[in-house]
Amino acid sequence: MQPARIPPAWADLAFFREDWPSIRDRLVAPDWLPGPDRVFAALELTPPERVRVVLLGQDPYPTPGDANGLAFSVTPETALPRSLKNIYAEMRDDLGATPGNGDLSHWARQGVLLLNTSLSVLPGQAGVHAKWGWDRLARQAVRRAQAERPLAFILWGAHAQKALAGLPRPQDLVIESAHPSPLSARRGFFGSRPFSRVNDWLAAQGETPIDWALCETAPAA
């Protein structure tokens, strides 16, 4: 198995000196997900100078073949997970359109940092690596991106809100709601209209809005 490649644009984060070596050494199972070629996909696709929106997830999908290294995203051929179905239902109500599959690489390429607080998992064992120290990477990455411009934060659920607590600044946009999972989506996620709210804010900043519903099936670079 080839070792994971540290994204050059983020390589000077303290995480890669202080935390990554021990995490890397613990990733001994040959079937960990999403694998070394995809583990840093969110950072590869969205370097710090391009981050405009932060959308935080928890950990990769634990079903082999589903996760592609981006929060909430799956490979193009994978059926939509339940949370992503609800995300698309809200997008349809908000914008009138949705992507053609569950691959959100096109969001990442437009500046949406789709980062999980834990970047690895074992098949069938959701959250198994959640306490390995991965969460420090998320906070450091957000701080780095904040040095470039004001950011829009989409924080779905208590986990994301706690993970980035204290980081949003007055100049940032913060959209907090319930998580889109079937257990909580009707407690404030549906009707929150995060996509149009982010685009309205970006336009007010003089930025190009995100084309959320673009259908892009090419694999992430």
Disulfide bonds with the S-S distance in Angstrom:
none
